[in-house]
């Protein structure tokens, strides 16, 4: 993955796919697949551009916490 500098001063900034993938430490293609399937974190469409809120990424990731492999993850 590319190393993308992200401004940490503004915690609710809008991030590109590449920046969001760095925050979550997953691939851009994974984010794209989740969008197609209606999974993953919420995002915004600004014309053709896809943007993710840093706060929503953090909140979504926090909801993915489970205690065992038999637990369902809350979407």
PDB file with one MODEL, atoms N, CA, C and O in Angstrom:
MODEL        1
ATOM      1  N   UNK A   1       0.836  -1.178   0.000  1.00  0.00           N
ATOM      2  CA  UNK A   1       0.000   0.000   0.000  1.00  0.00           C
ATOM      3  C   UNK A   1       0.881   1.242   0.000  1.00  0.00           C
ATOM      4  O   UNK A   1       1.994   1.239   0.527  1.00  0.00           O
ATOM      5  N   UNK A   2       0.360   2.296  -0.600  1.00  0.00           N
ATOM      6  CA  UNK A   2       1.136   3.530  -0.644  1.00  0.00           C
ATOM      7  C   UNK A   2       1.088   4.233   0.701  1.00  0.00           C
ATOM      8  O   UNK A   2       0.127   4.091   1.456  1.00  0.00           O
ATOM      9  N   UNK A   3       2.121   4.981   0.988  1.00  0.00           N
ATOM     10  CA  UNK A   3       2.188   5.746   2.222  1.00  0.00           C
ATOM     11  C   UNK A   3       1.551   7.108   1.961  1.00  0.00           C
ATOM     12  O   UNK A   3       2.085   7.904   1.188  1.00  0.00           O
ATOM     13  N   UNK A   4       0.405   7.383   2.604  1.00  0.00           N
ATOM     14  CA  UNK A   4      -0.351   8.601   2.369  1.00  0.00           C
ATOM     15  C   UNK A   4      -0.330   9.448   3.636  1.00  0.00           C
ATOM     16  O   UNK A   4      -0.701   8.973   4.710  1.00  0.00           O
ATOM     17  N   UNK A   5       0.101  10.695   3.515  1.00  0.00           N
ATOM     18  CA  UNK A   5       0.104  11.605   4.664  1.00  0.00           C
ATOM     19  C   UNK A   5      -1.321  12.059   4.932  1.00  0.00           C
ATOM     20  O   UNK A   5      -2.015  12.515   4.024  1.00  0.00           O
ATOM     21  N   UNK A   6      -1.752  11.936   6.172  1.00  0.00           N
ATOM     22  CA  UNK A   6      -3.110  12.307   6.553  1.00  0.00           C
ATOM     23  C   UNK A   6      -3.046  13.345   7.654  1.00  0.00           C
ATOM     24  O   UNK A   6      -2.332  13.167   8.641  1.00  0.00           O
ATOM     25  N   UNK A   7      -3.791  14.429   7.488  1.00  0.00           N
ATOM     26  CA  UNK A   7      -3.848  15.491   8.484  1.00  0.00           C
ATOM     27  C   UNK A   7      -4.570  14.978   9.722  1.00  0.00           C
ATOM     28  O   UNK A   7      -5.754  14.648   9.655  1.00  0.00           O
ATOM     29  N   UNK A   8      -3.870  14.908  10.855  1.00  0.00           N
ATOM     30  CA  UNK A   8      -4.476  14.413  12.085  1.00  0.00           C
ATOM     31  C   UNK A   8      -5.125  15.522  12.893  1.00  0.00           C
ATOM     32  O   UNK A   8      -5.716  15.238  13.935  1.00  0.00           O
ATOM     33  N   UNK A   9      -5.042  16.779  12.455  1.00  0.00           N
ATOM     34  CA  UNK A   9      -5.657  17.893  13.166  1.00  0.00           C
ATOM     35  C   UNK A   9      -7.182  17.855  13.045  1.00  0.00           C
ATOM     36  O   UNK A   9      -7.885  18.131  14.017  1.00  0.00           O
ATOM     37  N   UNK A  10      -7.692  17.519  11.872  1.00  0.00           N
ATOM     38  CA  UNK A  10      -9.127  17.494  11.624  1.00  0.00           C
ATOM     39  C   UNK A  10      -9.611  16.050  11.686  1.00  0.00           C
ATOM     40  O   UNK A  10      -9.402  15.285  10.744  1.00  0.00           O
ATOM     41  N   UNK A  11     -10.260  15.671  12.793  1.00  0.00           N
ATOM     42  CA  UNK A  11     -10.648  14.276  12.977  1.00  0.00           C
ATOM     43  C   UNK A  11     -11.854  13.875  12.139  1.00  0.00           C
ATOM     44  O   UNK A  11     -12.102  12.682  11.965  1.00  0.00           O
ATOM     45  N   UNK A  12     -12.610  14.833  11.616  1.00  0.00           N
ATOM     46  CA  UNK A  12     -13.767  14.468  10.790  1.00  0.00           C
ATOM     47  C   UNK A  12     -13.548  14.842   9.331  1.00  0.00           C
ATOM     48  O   UNK A  12     -14.493  15.203   8.630  1.00  0.00           O
ATOM     49  N   UNK A  13     -12.316  14.757   8.880  1.00  0.00           N
ATOM     50  CA  UNK A  13     -12.037  15.079   7.487  1.00  0.00           C
ATOM     51  C   UNK A  13     -12.552  13.975   6.568  1.00  0.00           C
ATOM     52  O   UNK A  13     -12.756  12.837   6.992  1.00  0.00           O
ATOM     53  N   UNK A  14     -12.755  14.327   5.316  1.00  0.00           N
ATOM     54  CA  UNK A  14     -13.154  13.355   4.313  1.00  0.00           C
ATOM     55  C   UNK A  14     -11.898  12.786   3.671  1.00  0.00           C
ATOM     56  O   UNK A  14     -10.998  13.526   3.274  1.00  0.00           O
ATOM     57  N   UNK A  15     -11.849  11.465   3.574  1.00  0.00           N
ATOM     58  CA  UNK A  15     -10.668  10.771   3.069  1.00  0.00           C
ATOM     59  C   UNK A  15     -10.952  10.112   1.730  1.00  0.00           C
ATOM     60  O   UNK A  15     -12.078   9.690   1.464  1.00  0.00           O
ATOM     61  N   UNK A  16      -9.942  10.025   0.899  1.00  0.00           N
ATOM     62  CA  UNK A  16     -10.035   9.282  -0.358  1.00  0.00           C
ATOM     63  C   UNK A  16     -10.043   7.790  -0.052  1.00  0.00           C
ATOM     64  O   UNK A  16      -9.831   7.380   1.089  1.00  0.00           O
ATOM     65  N   UNK A  17     -10.289   6.984  -1.078  1.00  0.00           N
ATOM     66  CA  UNK A  17     -10.218   5.524  -0.905  1.00  0.00           C
ATOM     67  C   UNK A  17      -8.844   5.100  -0.388  1.00  0.00           C
ATOM     68  O   UNK A  17      -8.740   4.281   0.525  1.00  0.00           O
ATOM     69  N   UNK A  18      -7.800   5.662  -0.978  1.00  0.00           N
ATOM     70  CA  UNK A  18      -6.434   5.284  -0.583  1.00  0.00           C
ATOM     71  C   UNK A  18      -6.181   5.640   0.872  1.00  0.00           C
ATOM     72  O   UNK A  18      -5.583   4.851   1.604  1.00  0.00           O
ATOM     73  N   UNK A  19      -6.624   6.813   1.303  1.00  0.00           N
ATOM     74  CA  UNK A  19      -6.427   7.222   2.693  1.00  0.00           C
ATOM     75  C   UNK A  19      -7.252   6.349   3.637  1.00  0.00           C
ATOM     76  O   UNK A  19      -6.767   5.949   4.696  1.00  0.00           O
ATOM     77  N   UNK A  20      -8.496   6.052   3.259  1.00  0.00           N
ATOM     78  CA  UNK A  20      -9.348   5.199   4.090  1.00  0.00           C
ATOM     79  C   UNK A  20      -8.758   3.796   4.212  1.00  0.00           C
ATOM     80  O   UNK A  20      -8.814   3.191   5.282  1.00  0.00           O
ATOM     81  N   UNK A  21      -8.196   3.279   3.127  1.00  0.00           N
ATOM     82  CA  UNK A  21      -7.597   1.944   3.191  1.00  0.00           C
ATOM     83  C   UNK A  21      -6.377   1.948   4.113  1.00  0.00           C
ATOM     84  O   UNK A  21      -6.106   0.950   4.781  1.00  0.00           O
ATOM     85  N   UNK A  22      -5.644   3.056   4.154  1.00  0.00           N
ATOM     86  CA  UNK A  22      -4.505   3.174   5.074  1.00  0.00           C
ATOM     87  C   UNK A  22      -4.986   3.215   6.526  1.00  0.00           C
ATOM     88  O   UNK A  22      -4.394   2.575   7.395  1.00  0.00           O
ATOM     89  N   UNK A  23      -6.055   3.967   6.786  1.00  0.00           N
ATOM     90  CA  UNK A  23      -6.586   4.055   8.142  1.00  0.00           C
ATOM     91  C   UNK A  23      -7.018   2.675   8.635  1.00  0.00           C
ATOM     92  O   UNK A  23      -6.719   2.291   9.766  1.00  0.00           O
ATOM     93  N   UNK A  24      -7.729   1.929   7.774  1.00  0.00           N
ATOM     94  CA  UNK A  24      -8.229   0.608   8.156  1.00  0.00           C
ATOM     95  C   UNK A  24      -7.191  -0.499   7.939  1.00  0.00           C
ATOM     96  O   UNK A  24      -7.377  -1.626   8.399  1.00  0.00           O
ATOM     97  N   UNK A  25      -6.115  -0.179   7.245  1.00  0.00           N
ATOM     98  CA  UNK A  25      -5.057  -1.120   6.895  1.00  0.00           C
ATOM     99  C   UNK A  25      -5.608  -2.324   6.126  1.00  0.00           C
ATOM    100  O   UNK A  25      -5.347  -3.483   6.446  1.00  0.00           O
ATOM    101  N   UNK A  26      -6.389  -1.982   5.090  1.00  0.00           N
ATOM    102  CA  UNK A  26      -6.925  -2.974   4.160  1.00  0.00           C
ATOM    103  C   UNK A  26      -6.706  -2.438   2.753  1.00  0.00           C
ATOM    104  O   UNK A  26      -6.324  -1.281   2.580  1.00  0.00           O
ATOM    105  N   UNK A  27      -6.942  -3.260   1.764  1.00  0.00           N
ATOM    106  CA  UNK A  27      -6.750  -2.843   0.385  1.00  0.00           C
ATOM    107  C   UNK A  27      -7.887  -1.987  -0.152  1.00  0.00           C
ATOM    108  O   UNK A  27      -9.029  -2.101   0.292  1.00  0.00           O
ATOM    109  N   UNK A  28      -7.562  -1.132  -1.110  1.00  0.00           N
ATOM    110  CA  UNK A  28      -8.570  -0.315  -1.779  1.00  0.00           C
ATOM    111  C   UNK A  28      -9.597  -1.221  -2.444  1.00  0.00           C
ATOM    112  O   UNK A  28     -10.793  -0.928  -2.418  1.00  0.00           O
ATOM    113  N   UNK A  29      -9.141  -2.312  -3.035  1.00  0.00           N
ATOM    114  CA  UNK A  29     -10.064  -3.252  -3.707  1.00  0.00           C
ATOM    115  C   UNK A  29     -11.050  -3.865  -2.711  1.00  0.00           C
ATOM    116  O   UNK A  29     -12.190  -4.156  -3.076  1.00  0.00           O
ATOM    117  N   UNK A  30     -10.633  -4.063  -1.470  1.00  0.00           N
ATOM    118  CA  UNK A  30     -11.544  -4.567  -0.438  1.00  0.00           C
ATOM    119  C   UNK A  30     -12.643  -3.546  -0.184  1.00  0.00           C
ATOM    120  O   UNK A  30     -13.818  -3.907  -0.121  1.00  0.00           O
ATOM    121  N   UNK A  31     -12.278  -2.272  -0.038  1.00  0.00           N
ATOM    122  CA  UNK A  31     -13.285  -1.218   0.139  1.00  0.00           C
ATOM    123  C   UNK A  31     -14.250  -1.186  -1.043  1.00  0.00           C
ATOM    124  O   UNK A  31     -15.461  -1.066  -0.857  1.00  0.00           O
ATOM    125  N   UNK A  32     -13.718  -1.293  -2.248  1.00  0.00           N
ATOM    126  CA  UNK A  32     -14.556  -1.273  -3.445  1.00  0.00           C
ATOM    127  C   UNK A  32     -15.523  -2.456  -3.452  1.00  0.00           C
ATOM    128  O   UNK A  32     -16.695  -2.297  -3.792  1.00  0.00           O
ATOM    129  N   UNK A  33     -15.044  -3.627  -3.083  1.00  0.00           N
ATOM    130  CA  UNK A  33     -15.900  -4.815  -3.023  1.00  0.00           C
ATOM    131  C   UNK A  33     -16.999  -4.665  -1.988  1.00  0.00           C
ATOM    132  O   UNK A  33     -18.143  -5.049  -2.230  1.00  0.00           O
ATOM    133  N   UNK A  34     -16.655  -4.109  -0.834  1.00  0.00           N
ATOM    134  CA  UNK A  34     -17.659  -3.888   0.205  1.00  0.00           C
ATOM    135  C   UNK A  34     -18.745  -2.951  -0.288  1.00  0.00           C
ATOM    136  O   UNK A  34     -19.925  -3.178  -0.018  1.00  0.00           O
ATOM    137  N   UNK A  35     -18.365  -1.896  -1.010  1.00  0.00           N
ATOM    138  CA  UNK A  35     -19.372  -0.956  -1.532  1.00  0.00           C
ATOM    139  C   UNK A  35     -20.311  -1.655  -2.498  1.00  0.00           C
ATOM    140  O   UNK A  35     -21.522  -1.443  -2.444  1.00  0.00           O
ATOM    141  N   UNK A  36     -19.778  -2.477  -3.374  1.00  0.00           N
ATOM    142  CA  UNK A  36     -20.601  -3.194  -4.350  1.00  0.00           C
ATOM    143  C   UNK A  36     -21.609  -4.102  -3.639  1.00  0.00           C
ATOM    144  O   UNK A  36     -22.757  -4.223  -4.066  1.00  0.00           O
ATOM    145  N   UNK A  37     -21.164  -4.738  -2.550  1.00  0.00           N
ATOM    146  CA  UNK A  37     -22.021  -5.668  -1.807  1.00  0.00           C
ATOM    147  C   UNK A  37     -22.846  -4.997  -0.708  1.00  0.00           C
ATOM    148  O   UNK A  37     -23.606  -5.671  -0.013  1.00  0.00           O
ATOM    149  N   UNK A  38     -22.709  -3.684  -0.543  1.00  0.00           N
ATOM    150  CA  UNK A  38     -23.450  -2.979   0.497  1.00  0.00           C
ATOM    151  C   UNK A  38     -22.918  -3.266   1.891  1.00  0.00           C
ATOM    152  O   UNK A  38     -23.674  -3.211   2.861  1.00  0.00           O
ATOM    153  N   UNK A  39     -21.642  -3.570   2.007  1.00  0.00           N
ATOM    154  CA  UNK A  39     -21.012  -3.855   3.288  1.00  0.00           C
ATOM    155  C   UNK A  39     -20.019  -2.746   3.614  1.00  0.00           C
ATOM    156  O   UNK A  39     -19.865  -1.790   2.854  1.00  0.00           O
ATOM    157  N   UNK A  40     -19.359  -2.885   4.737  1.00  0.00           N
ATOM    158  CA  UNK A  40     -18.291  -1.957   5.078  1.00  0.00           C
ATOM    159  C   UNK A  40     -18.794  -0.630   5.602  1.00  0.00           C
ATOM    160  O   UNK A  40     -19.988  -0.451   5.843  1.00  0.00           O
ATOM    161  N   UNK A  41     -17.868   0.297   5.774  1.00  0.00           N
ATOM    162  CA  UNK A  41     -18.225   1.609   6.331  1.00  0.00           C
ATOM    163  C   UNK A  41     -19.024   2.452   5.343  1.00  0.00           C
ATOM    164  O   UNK A  41     -18.943   2.263   4.130  1.00  0.00           O
ATOM    165  N   UNK A  42     -19.799   3.389   5.894  1.00  0.00           N
ATOM    166  CA  UNK A  42     -20.558   4.322   5.055  1.00  0.00           C
ATOM    167  C   UNK A  42     -19.583   5.219   4.303  1.00  0.00           C
ATOM    168  O   UNK A  42     -18.468   5.478   4.756  1.00  0.00           O
ATOM    169  N   UNK A  43     -20.027   5.680   3.157  1.00  0.00           N
ATOM    170  CA  UNK A  43     -19.192   6.546   2.328  1.00  0.00           C
ATOM    171  C   UNK A  43     -20.060   7.599   1.667  1.00  0.00           C
ATOM    172  O   UNK A  43     -21.289   7.528   1.702  1.00  0.00           O
ATOM    173  N   UNK A  44     -19.408   8.569   1.069  1.00  0.00           N
ATOM    174  CA  UNK A  44     -20.110   9.633   0.354  1.00  0.00           C
ATOM    175  C   UNK A  44     -19.690   9.622  -1.108  1.00  0.00           C
ATOM    176  O   UNK A  44     -18.535   9.341  -1.427  1.00  0.00           O
ATOM    177  N   UNK A  45     -20.622   9.927  -1.988  1.00  0.00           N
ATOM    178  CA  UNK A  45     -20.329  10.093  -3.411  1.00  0.00           C
ATOM    179  C   UNK A  45     -20.429  11.575  -3.714  1.00  0.00           C
ATOM    180  O   UNK A  45     -21.494  12.175  -3.576  1.00  0.00           O
ATOM    181  N   UNK A  46     -19.323  12.159  -4.125  1.00  0.00           N
ATOM    182  CA  UNK A  46     -19.274  13.570  -4.504  1.00  0.00           C
ATOM    183  C   UNK A  46     -18.967  13.598  -5.992  1.00  0.00           C
ATOM    184  O   UNK A  46     -17.807  13.630  -6.404  1.00  0.00           O
ATOM    185  N   UNK A  47     -20.029  13.586  -6.790  1.00  0.00           N
ATOM    186  CA  UNK A  47     -19.838  13.402  -8.224  1.00  0.00           C
ATOM    187  C   UNK A  47     -19.349  11.979  -8.447  1.00  0.00           C
ATOM    188  O   UNK A  47     -20.031  11.022  -8.081  1.00  0.00           O
ATOM    189  N   UNK A  48     -18.171  11.836  -9.046  1.00  0.00           N
ATOM    190  CA  UNK A  48     -17.586  10.516  -9.261  1.00  0.00           C
ATOM    191  C   UNK A  48     -16.656  10.103  -8.119  1.00  0.00           C
ATOM    192  O   UNK A  48     -16.233   8.950  -8.037  1.00  0.00           O
ATOM    193  N   UNK A  49     -16.346  11.050  -7.246  1.00  0.00           N
ATOM    194  CA  UNK A  49     -15.395  10.789  -6.160  1.00  0.00           C
ATOM    195  C   UNK A  49     -16.081  10.098  -4.985  1.00  0.00           C
ATOM    196  O   UNK A  49     -17.206  10.437  -4.619  1.00  0.00           O
ATOM    197  N   UNK A  50     -15.389   9.130  -4.405  1.00  0.00           N
ATOM    198  CA  UNK A  50     -15.841   8.431  -3.203  1.00  0.00           C
ATOM    199  C   UNK A  50     -15.017   8.960  -2.038  1.00  0.00           C
ATOM    200  O   UNK A  50     -13.790   9.024  -2.116  1.00  0.00           O
ATOM    201  N   UNK A  51     -15.691   9.337  -0.965  1.00  0.00           N
ATOM    202  CA  UNK A  51     -15.015   9.849   0.214  1.00  0.00           C
ATOM    203  C   UNK A  51     -15.566   9.176   1.470  1.00  0.00           C
ATOM    204  O   UNK A  51     -16.752   8.860   1.562  1.00  0.00           O
ATOM    205  N   UNK A  52     -14.675   8.970   2.425  1.00  0.00           N
ATOM    206  CA  UNK A  52     -15.023   8.363   3.706  1.00  0.00           C
ATOM    207  C   UNK A  52     -14.751   9.365   4.821  1.00  0.00           C
ATOM    208  O   UNK A  52     -13.725  10.045   4.808  1.00  0.00           O
ATOM    209  N   UNK A  53     -15.661   9.461   5.783  1.00  0.00           N
ATOM    210  CA  UNK A  53     -15.451  10.293   6.961  1.00  0.00           C
ATOM    211  C   UNK A  53     -14.529   9.537   7.918  1.00  0.00           C
ATOM    212  O   UNK A  53     -14.756   8.363   8.209  1.00  0.00           O
ATOM    213  N   UNK A  54     -13.497  10.210   8.402  1.00  0.00           N
ATOM    214  CA  UNK A  54     -12.583   9.572   9.351  1.00  0.00           C
ATOM    215  C   UNK A  54     -13.355   9.094  10.583  1.00  0.00           C
ATOM    216  O   UNK A  54     -13.108   7.993  11.074  1.00  0.00           O
ATOM    217  N   UNK A  55     -14.291   9.912  11.089  1.00  0.00           N
ATOM    218  CA  UNK A  55     -15.070   9.518  12.266  1.00  0.00           C
ATOM    219  C   UNK A  55     -15.896   8.271  11.992  1.00  0.00           C
ATOM    220  O   UNK A  55     -15.949   7.372  12.830  1.00  0.00           O
ATOM    221  N   UNK A  56     -16.536   8.204  10.840  1.00  0.00           N
ATOM    222  CA  UNK A  56     -17.353   7.035  10.505  1.00  0.00           C
ATOM    223  C   UNK A  56     -16.493   5.785  10.346  1.00  0.00           C
ATOM    224  O   UNK A  56     -16.921   4.693  10.720  1.00  0.00           O
ATOM    225  N   UNK A  57     -15.286   5.928   9.797  1.00  0.00           N
ATOM    226  CA  UNK A  57     -14.378   4.785   9.692  1.00  0.00           C
ATOM    227  C   UNK A  57     -14.039   4.243  11.069  1.00  0.00           C
ATOM    228  O   UNK A  57     -14.067   3.033  11.295  1.00  0.00           O
ATOM    229  N   UNK A  58     -13.718   5.149  11.991  1.00  0.00           N
ATOM    230  CA  UNK A  58     -13.358   4.741  13.346  1.00  0.00           C
ATOM    231  C   UNK A  58     -14.541   4.082  14.051  1.00  0.00           C
ATOM    232  O   UNK A  58     -14.387   3.040  14.689  1.00  0.00           O
ATOM    233  N   UNK A  59     -15.712   4.688  13.935  1.00  0.00           N
ATOM    234  CA  UNK A  59     -16.912   4.127  14.565  1.00  0.00           C
ATOM    235  C   UNK A  59     -17.254   2.770  13.976  1.00  0.00           C
ATOM    236  O   UNK A  59     -17.604   1.849  14.715  1.00  0.00           O
ATOM    237  N   UNK A  60     -17.160   2.627  12.663  1.00  0.00           N
ATOM    238  CA  UNK A  60     -17.444   1.353  12.007  1.00  0.00           C
ATOM    239  C   UNK A  60     -16.456   0.283  12.483  1.00  0.00           C
ATOM    240  O   UNK A  60     -16.853  -0.835  12.812  1.00  0.00           O
ATOM    241  N   UNK A  61     -15.190   0.631  12.516  1.00  0.00           N
ATOM    242  CA  UNK A  61     -14.166  -0.332  12.947  1.00  0.00           C
ATOM    243  C   UNK A  61     -14.406  -0.753  14.399  1.00  0.00           C
ATOM    244  O   UNK A  61     -14.212  -1.921  14.736  1.00  0.00           O
ATOM    245  N   UNK A  62     -14.819   0.165  15.251  1.00  0.00           N
ATOM    246  CA  UNK A  62     -15.100  -0.164  16.646  1.00  0.00           C
ATOM    247  C   UNK A  62     -16.255  -1.156  16.762  1.00  0.00           C
ATOM    248  O   UNK A  62     -16.249  -2.009  17.650  1.00  0.00           O
ATOM    249  N   UNK A  63     -17.244  -1.053  15.874  1.00  0.00           N
ATOM    250  CA  UNK A  63     -18.390  -1.976  15.904  1.00  0.00           C
ATOM    251  C   UNK A  63     -18.023  -3.374  15.408  1.00  0.00           C
ATOM    252  O   UNK A  63     -18.813  -4.304  15.565  1.00  0.00           O
ATOM    253  N   UNK A  64     -16.849  -3.537  14.818  1.00  0.00           N
ATOM    254  CA  UNK A  64     -16.444  -4.833  14.284  1.00  0.00           C
ATOM    255  C   UNK A  64     -15.773  -5.717  15.335  1.00  0.00           C
ATOM    256  O   UNK A  64     -15.339  -6.826  15.022  1.00  0.00           O
ATOM    257  N   UNK A  65     -15.687  -5.242  16.564  1.00  0.00           N
ATOM    258  CA  UNK A  65     -15.035  -5.984  17.635  1.00  0.00           C
ATOM    259  C   UNK A  65     -15.881  -7.187  18.051  1.00  0.00           C
ATOM    260  O   UNK A  65     -17.071  -7.051  18.333  1.00  0.00           O
ATOM    261  N   UNK A  66     -15.261  -8.357  18.086  1.00  0.00           N
ATOM    262  CA  UNK A  66     -15.929  -9.586  18.522  1.00  0.00           C
ATOM    263  C   UNK A  66     -15.030 -10.319  19.509  1.00  0.00           C
ATOM    264  O   UNK A  66     -13.824 -10.079  19.560  1.00  0.00           O
ATOM    265  N   UNK A  67     -15.622 -11.211  20.289  1.00  0.00           N
ATOM    266  CA  UNK A  67     -14.870 -11.957  21.280  1.00  0.00           C
ATOM    267  C   UNK A  67     -14.485 -13.352  20.843  1.00  0.00           C
ATOM    268  O   UNK A  67     -13.585 -13.961  21.421  1.00  0.00           O
ATOM    269  N   UNK A  68     -15.172 -13.876  19.804  1.00  0.00           N
ATOM    270  CA  UNK A  68     -14.835 -15.209  19.302  1.00  0.00           C
ATOM    271  C   UNK A  68     -15.286 -15.333  17.850  1.00  0.00           C
ATOM    272  O   UNK A  68     -16.025 -14.485  17.350  1.00  0.00           O
ATOM    273  N   UNK A  69     -14.847 -16.377  17.186  1.00  0.00           N
ATOM    274  CA  UNK A  69     -15.200 -16.570  15.775  1.00  0.00           C
ATOM    275  C   UNK A  69     -16.657 -16.932  15.579  1.00  0.00           C
ATOM    276  O   UNK A  69     -17.160 -16.849  14.458  1.00  0.00           O
ATOM    277  N   UNK A  70     -17.355 -17.333  16.642  1.00  0.00           N
ATOM    278  CA  UNK A  70     -18.782 -17.689  16.507  1.00  0.00           C
ATOM    279  C   UNK A  70     -19.712 -16.496  16.686  1.00  0.00           C
ATOM    280  O   UNK A  70     -20.917 -16.623  16.468  1.00  0.00           O
ATOM    281  N   UNK A  71     -19.183 -15.345  17.076  1.00  0.00           N
ATOM    282  CA  UNK A  71     -20.004 -14.148  17.228  1.00  0.00           C
ATOM    283  C   UNK A  71     -20.279 -13.491  15.891  1.00  0.00           C
ATOM    284  O   UNK A  71     -19.426 -13.493  15.004  1.00  0.00           O
ATOM    285  N   UNK A  72     -21.472 -12.928  15.747  1.00  0.00           N
ATOM    286  CA  UNK A  72     -21.825 -12.145  14.570  1.00  0.00           C
ATOM    287  C   UNK A  72     -21.322 -10.725  14.761  1.00  0.00           C
ATOM    288  O   UNK A  72     -21.414 -10.177  15.860  1.00  0.00           O
ATOM    289  N   UNK A  73     -20.794 -10.126  13.709  1.00  0.00           N
ATOM    290  CA  UNK A  73     -20.372  -8.732  13.768  1.00  0.00           C
ATOM    291  C   UNK A  73     -21.568  -7.859  13.460  1.00  0.00           C
ATOM    292  O   UNK A  73     -22.286  -8.105  12.490  1.00  0.00           O
ATOM    293  N   UNK A  74     -21.793  -6.834  14.281  1.00  0.00           N
ATOM    294  CA  UNK A  74     -22.899  -5.885  14.066  1.00  0.00           C
ATOM    295  C   UNK A  74     -22.554  -4.994  12.884  1.00  0.00           C
ATOM    296  O   UNK A  74     -21.455  -4.442  12.833  1.00  0.00           O
ATOM    297  N   UNK A  75     -23.460  -4.845  11.941  1.00  0.00           N
ATOM    298  CA  UNK A  75     -23.234  -3.941  10.802  1.00  0.00           C
ATOM    299  C   UNK A  75     -23.868  -2.673  11.156  1.00  0.00           C
ATOM    300  O   UNK A  75     -23.831  -1.725  10.373  1.00  0.00           O
TER     301      UNK A  75
ENDMDL
END
